[in-house]
Amino acid sequence: MQSPHQDNPTPLASAGCTEYQQLSRRSFLQASTGLAAFLAAHAWVPRVAYAQEYRGGMRDVIISIYLRGAADALSICAPYFENQYYTRRPTIALARPDSGLPNRLTALDDRFGIPPAMMGLHPAYLDGKLLFVHACGSTDPSRSHFEAQRFMEVGKPRDPALGSGWLGRHLSTVLPMVPGSVLRGVGIMPGLAQTLLGGPQTLPISNLDTFGITGSSATLAGRRDAIDDMYVATTDPLRATAAATLQTIDVLDAINFANYAPANGAVYPTGSFGNAMKSAAALVRAQVGVEAIAVDLGGWDTHDNQGPATGGMATLMANLANTLGAFYRDIVAGNGPNVSIVVMSEFGRRLQENGSQGTDHGHGSVMMVIGQQVAGGRVLTQWPGLDAGNLFQGLDLDVTTDYRDILAEIVSSRAGNQNLSTVFPDYTPTMRGVFA
């Protein structure tokens, strides 16, 4: 539960932020000033190109998972070798792997471990396809959810003039993976995340299975005919907008999201996050030209009764790990198209637990990267230490790896984009060896 003095941890869309561009499925269709004729019926609608026809070599699909609310890095990947971790967290620290206690950590190496709730991702780690990047995040000192999220998503702190997102600029500075694709970026959410803002052929679609012309199915054919009569003889840009709109509907309608059968025995948890990632898997496998997907998982603002072993945070971590574990089994281990999944949060949480057995807003965080080409099975970190003299402002885990280093390596190494000065303005990234 959020403390009264803290700002609202929900996404910027809920606050009506103009930069966030809430564009729902309904408002997108309205903004198109109508729909075009059905794809197969008219020659004026451009042919849809599919990835199987692409001869330039496939890049990774980038999947950005944002943990909104500031996830506690020291619980997700706990430094059990640090005495201060136990001294400063007398009731919420997770027990050492050798403790014999039922809710003890599972060691990743001789320094870090994951709690029982994160064990859904342990197979990916053992397979060497999951990398933890610790003491990572934004070097900006803000502890405001709104500010920190925005700075991370645009890829540059303290620049109010920069409105586009790092993933949107990536899409705008690289040729389409599938020539002629009408849908390159998707936010599986009601409003377009700042991360994707500025991306060409990019939409927020909260339910990929139901995106289309609303209304009675009995009159659908007639309404499509009427739309055709309205727009077939018009000129651009209205004609092109109508064509692209219906193409997008038709591309998604051709994918059987509702009956998607995951590969390799994967089972996605029920709920919004599990459904979103299952839909993302179906979209990735369809190879229709989507290159970037963004999904949110909120609720990480654990000021009170944090519960990383059995409480609220344990439930959140289990949902995260079990869902991404299913996606890993389905797509990464299941011989699906190449993906690079990156998981991040706006900042971490304070080392010292508070009087409500929770933690307040901190600084350094942890990222996760999952994919076929990830050099995983390890915790990548320049660990700053948890002694008082090593803490950021004497309070928090410090940031020793800028999160943009990790994103830049994904963009350049796995998505074929060398325009890093545009994707991450005024920053020169350091390649950290994320990929094999």
TORDO-910108 format. One record per residue (C-alpha): residue in one letter; residue number from 1; x, y, z. Coordinates in pm, 1 decimal, decimal comma. Layout:
<nodes>
NODE	r	k	X	Y	Z
NODE	A	NUM	X	Y	Z
...
</nodes>
This chain:
<nodes>
NODE	r	k	X	Y	Z
NODE	M	1	0,0	0,0	0,0
NODE	Q	2	125,8	341,8	-90,2
NODE	S	3	221,6	592,7	177,4
NODE	P	4	26,9	922,1	163,6
NODE	H	5	339,4	1129,0	95,9
NODE	Q	6	438,1	933,0	-213,2
NODE	D	7	321,3	1006,3	-563,7
NODE	N	8	89,2	770,8	-746,1
NODE	P	9	284,5	472,8	-885,8
NODE	T	10	37,8	393,3	-1160,0
NODE	P	11	135,8	456,4	-1524,4
NODE	L	12	134,8	813,0	-1647,2
NODE	A	13	-177,2	744,6	-1850,7
NODE	S	14	-386,8	729,7	-1535,5
NODE	A	15	-282,8	1084,5	-1448,8
NODE	G	16	-388,2	1222,6	-1785,4
NODE	C	17	-33,3	1314,2	-1888,6
NODE	T	18	-37,3	1462,5	-2239,4
NODE	E	19	301,3	1305,4	-2316,8
NODE	Y	20	168,0	958,5	-2255,8
NODE	Q	21	-74,7	969,7	-2547,7
NODE	Q	22	-355,2	748,4	-2437,1
NODE	L	23	-477,1	604,4	-2763,0
NODE	S	24	-725,7	328,3	-2706,6
NODE	R	25	-846,7	91,4	-2970,5
NODE	R	26	-1169,3	290,2	-3005,0
NODE	S	27	-996,8	629,2	-3029,0
NODE	F	28	-752,1	496,0	-3286,7
NODE	L	29	-1036,0	383,2	-3509,2
NODE	Q	30	-1210,3	716,5	-3465,6
NODE	A	31	-887,6	907,4	-3538,6
NODE	S	32	-855,6	719,3	-3865,2
NODE	T	33	-1173,6	902,0	-3982,3
NODE	G	34	-1330,1	570,1	-4069,7
NODE	L	35	-1216,0	229,5	-4191,9
NODE	A	36	-1117,4	100,6	-4532,4
NODE	A	37	-1257,1	-192,4	-4728,4
NODE	F	38	-1176,3	-549,6	-4644,4
NODE	L	39	-819,0	-639,9	-4740,8
NODE	A	40	-890,6	-928,1	-4974,0
NODE	A	41	-1170,1	-754,6	-5160,3
NODE	H	42	-994,5	-456,6	-5317,5
NODE	A	43	-673,1	-403,2	-5508,7
NODE	W	44	-626,2	-52,9	-5366,4
NODE	V	45	-532,9	-202,6	-5027,6
NODE	P	46	-157,2	-284,4	-5031,6
NODE	R	47	-53,6	-648,5	-4998,7
NODE	V	48	59,5	-756,0	-4653,4
NODE	A	49	421,0	-877,0	-4640,2
NODE	Y	50	514,4	-1153,5	-4398,8
NODE	A	51	845,3	-1233,0	-4237,4
NODE	Q	52	883,8	-1554,7	-4432,3
NODE	E	53	923,9	-1339,9	-4744,6
NODE	Y	54	1195,8	-1122,5	-4595,1
NODE	R	55	1543,2	-1189,3	-4730,6
NODE	G	56	1749,4	-942,8	-4529,4
NODE	G	57	1793,3	-1162,7	-4222,0
NODE	M	58	1570,2	-1161,2	-3916,2
NODE	R	59	1645,7	-941,1	-3617,4
NODE	D	60	1534,5	-1002,9	-3261,8
NODE	V	61	1192,5	-885,6	-3156,4
NODE	I	62	1249,8	-658,1	-2855,7
NODE	I	63	1004,2	-712,8	-2570,8
NODE	S	64	1012,9	-448,6	-2297,1
NODE	I	65	860,2	-546,2	-1962,7
NODE	Y	66	820,3	-252,4	-1725,3
NODE	L	67	768,4	-321,0	-1353,7
NODE	R	68	584,1	-4,5	-1254,1
NODE	G	69	602,9	107,7	-895,6
NODE	A	70	974,7	49,8	-828,7
NODE	A	71	1043,4	-320,3	-775,9
NODE	D	72	1274,4	-415,3	-489,4
NODE	A	73	1593,7	-539,5	-653,4
NODE	L	74	1728,6	-666,3	-322,3
NODE	S	75	1443,0	-917,2	-303,9
NODE	I	76	1429,3	-1016,3	-671,7
NODE	C	77	1801,0	-1095,7	-671,9
NODE	A	78	1915,9	-1091,9	-311,4
NODE	P	79	2280,5	-1034,6	-208,4
NODE	Y	80	2292,6	-1303,3	57,8
NODE	F	81	2669,2	-1257,4	102,3
NODE	E	82	2613,0	-906,5	243,2
NODE	N	83	2577,5	-890,2	620,5
NODE	Q	84	2417,8	-546,5	589,4
NODE	Y	85	2133,7	-700,1	389,7
NODE	Y	86	2032,8	-893,2	701,2
NODE	T	87	2119,9	-620,1	951,2
NODE	R	88	1914,2	-353,1	773,6
NODE	R	89	1624,5	-585,4	691,5
NODE	P	90	1562,4	-780,2	1011,7
NODE	T	91	1212,0	-900,9	917,0
NODE	I	92	1195,0	-900,1	534,7
NODE	A	93	1539,1	-1029,7	431,1
NODE	L	94	1525,1	-1367,4	257,1
NODE	A	95	1707,8	-1650,1	430,9
NODE	R	96	2047,2	-1764,6	304,9
NODE	P	97	2053,5	-2068,4	73,9
NODE	D	98	2229,8	-2279,0	337,9
NODE	S	99	1990,1	-2184,5	618,8
NODE	G	100	1765,5	-2487,7	585,8
NODE	L	101	1458,6	-2264,8	619,7
NODE	P	102	1158,7	-2338,1	393,7
NODE	N	103	1154,2	-1994,6	223,7
NODE	R	104	1527,8	-1970,2	172,4
NODE	L	105	1697,4	-1832,6	-135,5
NODE	T	106	1820,9	-2051,8	-417,5
NODE	A	107	2180,7	-1960,5	-495,4
NODE	L	108	2259,2	-1826,7	-841,7
NODE	D	109	2627,2	-1809,5	-750,5
NODE	D	110	2824,4	-1758,0	-430,5
NODE	R	111	2682,9	-1406,8	-377,4
NODE	F	112	2329,1	-1375,8	-511,9
NODE	G	113	2012,7	-1581,6	-489,4
NODE	I	114	1650,2	-1575,9	-594,2
NODE	P	115	1349,9	-1627,5	-363,6
NODE	P	116	1105,1	-1917,8	-404,5
NODE	A	117	864,5	-1689,9	-591,4
NODE	M	118	1121,9	-1633,7	-868,8
NODE	M	119	1188,5	-2002,8	-932,3
NODE	G	120	973,7	-1999,9	-1246,2
NODE	L	121	1273,0	-1837,8	-1417,0
NODE	H	122	1534,3	-2072,0	-1273,5
NODE	P	123	1530,8	-2304,5	-1579,5
NODE	A	124	1611,5	-2010,1	-1806,8
NODE	Y	125	1900,7	-1916,5	-1578,8
NODE	L	126	2034,1	-2271,6	-1571,2
NODE	D	127	2009,1	-2285,4	-1951,4
NODE	G	128	2226,4	-1973,9	-1972,8
NODE	K	129	1951,7	-1765,2	-2134,4
NODE	L	130	1868,4	-1535,1	-1841,4
NODE	L	131	2103,2	-1259,6	-1728,1
NODE	F	132	2058,0	-1051,0	-1414,3
NODE	V	133	2218,9	-705,3	-1424,3
NODE	H	134	2246,5	-577,9	-1068,1
NODE	A	135	2318,3	-231,9	-925,4
NODE	C	136	2174,8	-112,0	-1254,0
NODE	G	137	1934,3	166,0	-1344,8
NODE	S	138	1908,7	537,7	-1407,8
NODE	T	139	2172,5	760,0	-1250,6
NODE	D	140	1915,0	1037,7	-1212,9
NODE	P	141	1847,8	1087,7	-838,7
NODE	S	142	1471,2	1126,1	-870,6
NODE	R	143	1261,0	912,6	-638,9
NODE	S	144	936,8	1019,5	-805,8
NODE	H	145	763,4	741,0	-997,4
NODE	F	146	640,2	985,1	-1262,1
NODE	E	147	974,8	1149,0	-1325,4
NODE	A	148	1184,3	833,1	-1307,6
NODE	Q	149	957,6	637,6	-1539,9
NODE	R	150	951,2	916,1	-1793,9
NODE	F	151	1328,7	964,9	-1789,0
NODE	M	152	1390,8	594,9	-1838,5
NODE	E	153	1135,5	555,9	-2113,7
NODE	V	154	1253,3	851,1	-2319,6
NODE	G	155	1612,8	736,8	-2268,4
NODE	K	156	1746,7	1067,5	-2138,1
NODE	P	157	1706,9	1224,5	-1793,2
NODE	R	158	1596,3	1579,8	-1732,6
NODE	D	159	1503,6	1669,6	-2088,9
NODE	P	160	1142,4	1794,4	-2097,8
NODE	A	161	1164,7	1862,2	-2470,8
NODE	L	162	1223,0	1496,0	-2556,3
NODE	G	163	886,2	1329,2	-2596,5
NODE	S	164	958,3	1015,6	-2798,0
NODE	G	165	1065,0	689,4	-2637,4
NODE	W	166	1388,1	495,2	-2686,4
NODE	L	167	1206,8	203,0	-2846,2
NODE	G	168	1002,0	433,3	-3067,9
NODE	R	169	1320,1	607,3	-3188,6
NODE	H	170	1477,7	269,4	-3252,9
NODE	L	171	1191,3	177,7	-3484,9
NODE	S	172	1207,0	516,1	-3657,0
NODE	T	173	1580,1	486,9	-3734,5
NODE	V	174	1599,2	134,9	-3874,0
NODE	L	175	1442,1	-15,3	-4184,0
NODE	P	176	1141,2	-239,3	-4121,5
NODE	M	177	1223,6	-600,5	-4051,7
NODE	V	178	941,1	-689,6	-4288,3
NODE	P	179	913,4	-445,3	-4581,0
NODE	G	180	569,2	-288,5	-4598,1
NODE	S	181	468,3	-398,4	-4251,2
NODE	V	182	165,3	-209,7	-4119,9
NODE	L	183	234,6	-294,8	-3755,5
NODE	R	184	590,5	-267,8	-3619,8
NODE	G	185	534,9	-181,4	-3255,2
NODE	V	186	262,2	-287,4	-3012,7
NODE	G	187	192,5	-188,4	-2654,7
NODE	I	188	-36,4	-451,7	-2505,5
NODE	M	189	-209,5	-194,7	-2287,5
NODE	P	190	-486,2	67,9	-2316,9
NODE	G	191	-252,8	367,5	-2370,6
NODE	L	192	71,6	386,6	-2561,3
NODE	A	193	369,7	361,6	-2328,8
NODE	Q	194	621,9	642,8	-2347,4
NODE	T	195	879,5	378,3	-2444,0
NODE	L	196	713,7	330,2	-2783,9
NODE	L	197	615,3	689,6	-2849,9
NODE	G	198	735,3	810,1	-3189,7
NODE	G	199	756,5	465,2	-3340,3
NODE	P	200	617,2	424,0	-3693,1
NODE	Q	201	327,4	181,2	-3736,2
NODE	T	202	297,3	155,0	-3358,0
NODE	L	203	-23,9	116,3	-3158,9
NODE	P	204	-155,3	44,5	-2810,5
NODE	I	205	-385,4	-257,6	-2829,5
NODE	S	206	-506,3	-392,5	-2497,3
NODE	N	207	-659,4	-706,4	-2648,9
NODE	L	208	-500,4	-831,7	-2969,2
NODE	D	209	-776,2	-1087,2	-3020,9
NODE	T	210	-1063,6	-838,8	-3034,5
NODE	F	211	-903,4	-549,6	-3224,0
NODE	G	212	-1134,0	-460,5	-3513,2
NODE	I	213	-1458,4	-303,2	-3624,2
NODE	T	214	-1696,1	-300,4	-3331,3
NODE	G	215	-2069,2	-356,3	-3347,5
NODE	S	216	-2303,9	-632,1	-3451,7
NODE	S	217	-2155,7	-914,9	-3656,7
NODE	A	218	-2483,1	-932,8	-3849,1
NODE	T	219	-2417,7	-594,8	-4010,2
NODE	L	220	-2039,5	-619,2	-4037,2
NODE	A	221	-2030,8	-706,2	-4408,9
NODE	G	222	-2263,9	-422,0	-4496,3
NODE	R	223	-2067,3	-172,5	-4292,8
NODE	R	224	-1745,7	-283,0	-4462,7
NODE	D	225	-1910,7	-228,0	-4801,9
NODE	A	226	-2017,3	119,2	-4693,3
NODE	I	227	-1667,1	198,3	-4576,3
NODE	D	228	-1532,0	82,1	-4910,5
NODE	D	229	-1766,8	312,7	-5095,6
NODE	M	230	-1653,9	603,1	-4876,7
NODE	Y	231	-1278,4	562,2	-4911,6
NODE	V	232	-1193,3	366,0	-5225,6
NODE	A	233	-1196,3	676,8	-5442,2
NODE	T	234	-1041,0	921,0	-5197,7
NODE	T	235	-684,8	1049,4	-5204,9
NODE	D	236	-401,2	1026,0	-4957,8
NODE	P	237	-351,9	1067,1	-4668,2
NODE	L	238	-711,5	965,9	-4593,9
NODE	R	239	-700,4	673,7	-4834,2
NODE	A	240	-368,0	545,2	-4696,9
NODE	T	241	-488,3	580,6	-4337,7
NODE	A	242	-798,1	377,8	-4413,3
NODE	A	243	-593,0	112,8	-4590,1
NODE	A	244	-343,0	83,7	-4307,0
NODE	T	245	-621,0	66,1	-4050,4
NODE	L	246	-794,2	-224,8	-4215,9
NODE	Q	247	-466,3	-397,6	-4290,2
NODE	T	248	-380,7	-387,0	-3922,4
NODE	I	249	-719,4	-532,4	-3832,1
NODE	D	250	-684,6	-803,7	-4092,5
NODE	V	251	-328,8	-896,8	-3995,9
NODE	L	252	-431,2	-944,3	-3633,4
NODE	D	253	-755,9	-1117,3	-3726,3
NODE	A	254	-554,4	-1380,3	-3916,2
NODE	I	255	-373,4	-1480,7	-3594,9
NODE	N	256	-570,3	-1722,7	-3378,7
NODE	F	257	-491,6	-1559,5	-3044,9
NODE	A	258	-782,5	-1721,8	-2861,1
NODE	N	259	-673,0	-2074,5	-2950,0
NODE	Y	260	-297,2	-2022,6	-2948,8
NODE	A	261	-126,5	-2343,7	-2837,3
NODE	P	262	208,6	-2273,4	-2665,9
NODE	A	263	499,4	-2491,9	-2764,3
NODE	N	264	712,3	-2717,4	-2548,6
NODE	G	265	446,3	-2774,1	-2283,1
NODE	A	266	442,2	-2411,0	-2170,2
NODE	V	267	146,7	-2301,0	-1957,7
NODE	Y	268	81,2	-1929,3	-1912,9
NODE	P	269	-75,4	-1811,0	-1586,2
NODE	T	270	-423,0	-1666,0	-1610,7
NODE	G	271	-463,5	-1294,2	-1553,4
NODE	S	272	-382,5	-983,3	-1752,5
NODE	F	273	-4,0	-1023,4	-1755,9
NODE	G	274	-16,4	-1390,4	-1847,1
NODE	N	275	-270,9	-1322,2	-2121,3
NODE	A	276	-64,0	-1032,8	-2256,1
NODE	M	277	251,3	-1243,3	-2278,9
NODE	K	278	65,1	-1535,2	-2432,7
NODE	S	279	-70,5	-1296,9	-2697,3
NODE	A	280	281,0	-1159,8	-2744,3
NODE	A	281	405,6	-1513,2	-2805,8
NODE	A	282	138,6	-1572,4	-3069,6
NODE	L	283	227,8	-1240,7	-3234,3
NODE	V	284	600,3	-1322,6	-3234,9
NODE	R	285	539,3	-1664,6	-3388,1
NODE	A	286	316,5	-1516,5	-3659,9
NODE	Q	287	612,3	-1308,1	-3788,5
NODE	V	288	394,8	-1037,8	-3941,3
NODE	G	289	656,0	-766,0	-3898,3
NODE	V	290	614,9	-665,8	-3534,3
NODE	E	291	959,6	-571,7	-3400,0
NODE	A	292	883,8	-424,8	-3057,4
NODE	I	293	633,6	-516,5	-2787,7
NODE	A	294	579,8	-338,3	-2456,5
NODE	V	295	395,0	-483,4	-2157,6
NODE	D	296	348,7	-340,9	-1807,0
NODE	L	297	322,7	-517,3	-1473,7
NODE	G	298	231,8	-280,2	-1191,5
NODE	G	299	192,3	-296,8	-816,9
NODE	W	300	555,7	-289,6	-701,4
NODE	D	301	531,2	11,7	-465,9
NODE	T	302	577,0	-195,8	-150,5
NODE	H	303	585,1	60,1	131,7
NODE	D	304	392,6	-165,1	370,5
NODE	N	305	399,0	-538,7	443,1
NODE	Q	306	627,7	-609,3	150,4
NODE	G	307	625,5	-985,7	196,9
NODE	P	308	897,5	-1107,3	-42,7
NODE	A	309	880,1	-1459,5	100,4
NODE	T	310	506,9	-1524,4	133,0
NODE	G	311	320,0	-1191,6	103,8
NODE	G	312	223,8	-941,7	-162,4
NODE	M	313	561,0	-906,9	-330,2
NODE	A	314	599,3	-1284,3	-343,1
NODE	T	315	271,4	-1300,1	-535,0
NODE	L	316	393,2	-1034,0	-777,9
NODE	M	317	727,2	-1206,7	-830,7
NODE	A	318	558,6	-1541,9	-887,3
NODE	N	319	333,5	-1388,5	-1151,6
NODE	L	320	633,9	-1228,7	-1321,1
NODE	A	321	855,7	-1536,9	-1304,7
NODE	N	322	593,2	-1794,2	-1396,8
NODE	T	323	468,8	-1588,4	-1690,8
NODE	L	324	816,0	-1514,0	-1827,6
NODE	G	325	913,5	-1873,7	-1754,1
NODE	A	326	624,0	-1989,2	-1972,8
NODE	F	327	726,8	-1747,2	-2248,3
NODE	Y	328	1083,7	-1872,8	-2222,1
NODE	R	329	973,4	-2234,6	-2256,8
NODE	D	330	733,3	-2149,6	-2540,8
NODE	I	331	946,9	-1918,9	-2755,6
NODE	V	332	1311,7	-1923,7	-2648,0
NODE	A	333	1347,4	-2292,9	-2562,2
NODE	G	334	1064,8	-2386,4	-2799,2
NODE	N	335	1251,2	-2292,8	-3119,4
NODE	G	336	1054,6	-1975,9	-3178,6
NODE	P	337	1178,9	-1660,8	-3352,4
NODE	N	338	1464,4	-1477,9	-3179,6
NODE	V	339	1364,2	-1236,9	-2905,1
NODE	S	340	1537,5	-1010,2	-2656,6
NODE	I	341	1325,9	-959,0	-2345,8
NODE	V	342	1434,2	-681,1	-2111,1
NODE	V	343	1277,8	-631,1	-1768,5
NODE	M	344	1327,9	-303,2	-1581,6
NODE	S	345	1178,6	-77,7	-1315,7
NODE	E	346	1209,5	296,3	-1250,9
NODE	F	347	1432,0	254,9	-944,2
NODE	G	348	1492,3	13,8	-659,3
NODE	R	349	1397,5	42,1	-294,1
NODE	R	350	1573,1	148,7	19,7
NODE	L	351	1811,0	-91,8	191,0
NODE	Q	352	1664,8	-22,4	534,9
NODE	E	353	1318,8	-166,3	590,0
NODE	N	354	1069,7	79,5	740,7
NODE	G	355	844,2	46,4	1044,2
NODE	S	356	567,6	-108,6	832,6
NODE	Q	357	782,7	-401,9	720,9
NODE	G	358	812,4	-246,8	378,5
NODE	T	359	1067,2	-36,7	192,9
NODE	D	360	1056,3	320,1	65,4
NODE	H	361	1175,7	461,4	-265,0
NODE	G	362	1541,4	386,9	-336,6
NODE	H	363	1786,3	411,8	-624,1
NODE	G	364	1978,7	117,5	-771,5
NODE	S	365	1776,8	-162,4	-927,6
NODE	V	366	1813,5	-486,6	-1119,7
NODE	M	367	1741,8	-565,7	-1483,6
NODE	M	368	1682,2	-900,6	-1648,5
NODE	V	369	1756,3	-993,4	-2008,6
NODE	I	370	1621,3	-1315,2	-2161,9
NODE	G	371	1674,8	-1448,4	-2511,5
NODE	Q	372	1829,6	-1710,1	-2736,7
NODE	Q	373	2158,2	-1519,5	-2772,4
NODE	V	374	2189,6	-1391,7	-2415,2
NODE	A	375	2513,6	-1475,6	-2234,8
NODE	G	376	2322,2	-1562,4	-1921,3
NODE	G	377	2344,7	-1796,9	-1629,4
NODE	R	378	2517,3	-1522,1	-1429,8
NODE	V	379	2471,5	-1198,1	-1238,5
NODE	L	380	2645,1	-915,1	-1421,6
NODE	T	381	2739,5	-641,2	-1179,2
NODE	Q	382	2999,2	-396,3	-1058,3
NODE	W	383	2874,9	-441,1	-704,7
NODE	P	384	2915,3	-123,0	-497,3
NODE	G	385	2854,8	-283,3	-159,1
NODE	L	386	2596,2	-220,6	111,6
NODE	D	387	2814,8	-72,6	383,5
NODE	A	388	2707,5	278,7	483,0
NODE	G	389	2993,6	450,0	299,5
NODE	N	390	2904,5	276,1	-27,9
NODE	L	391	2534,3	357,2	-35,6
NODE	F	392	2384,9	622,5	-260,2
NODE	Q	393	2311,9	924,5	-38,5
NODE	G	394	2384,1	694,5	253,6
NODE	L	395	2053,2	515,8	194,8
NODE	D	396	2032,0	305,1	-118,5
NODE	L	397	2204,2	57,9	-344,6
NODE	D	398	2408,6	268,6	-585,1
NODE	V	399	2389,0	253,4	-965,8
NODE	T	400	2713,0	134,2	-1123,6
NODE	T	401	2570,5	28,3	-1462,0
NODE	D	402	2356,9	272,0	-1657,7
NODE	Y	403	2044,9	96,5	-1787,0
NODE	R	404	2103,8	250,4	-2130,0
NODE	D	405	2417,5	37,3	-2168,1
NODE	I	406	2197,9	-271,9	-2160,4
NODE	L	407	1931,5	-130,2	-2391,6
NODE	A	408	2192,1	0,2	-2635,6
NODE	E	409	2351,5	-343,1	-2662,8
NODE	I	410	2014,2	-497,9	-2736,8
NODE	V	411	1937,8	-235,0	-3000,7
NODE	S	412	2278,6	-254,6	-3169,5
NODE	S	413	2370,8	-621,8	-3131,5
NODE	R	414	2034,2	-790,7	-3172,2
NODE	A	415	1815,8	-540,2	-3357,7
NODE	G	416	2066,9	-418,5	-3615,5
NODE	N	417	2048,9	-49,4	-3528,7
NODE	Q	418	2374,3	146,5	-3500,5
NODE	N	419	2204,6	487,1	-3462,8
NODE	L	420	2266,0	487,1	-3089,8
NODE	S	421	2324,6	862,0	-3067,4
NODE	T	422	1966,1	911,5	-3185,1
NODE	V	423	1811,5	633,0	-2980,9
NODE	F	424	1995,8	752,7	-2667,3
NODE	P	425	2070,3	1124,5	-2715,7
NODE	D	426	2381,7	1271,8	-2554,0
NODE	Y	427	2492,2	936,3	-2414,6
NODE	T	428	2776,4	709,4	-2517,3
NODE	P	429	2694,2	357,1	-2401,9
NODE	T	430	2940,0	97,4	-2280,7
NODE	M	431	2885,7	-252,5	-2413,8
NODE	R	432	2865,4	-487,4	-2115,9
NODE	G	433	2881,3	-828,0	-2284,7
NODE	V	434	2513,4	-908,6	-2255,9
NODE	F	435	2517,4	-1138,0	-2557,3
NODE	A	436	2725,0	-1437,4	-2651,6
</nodes>
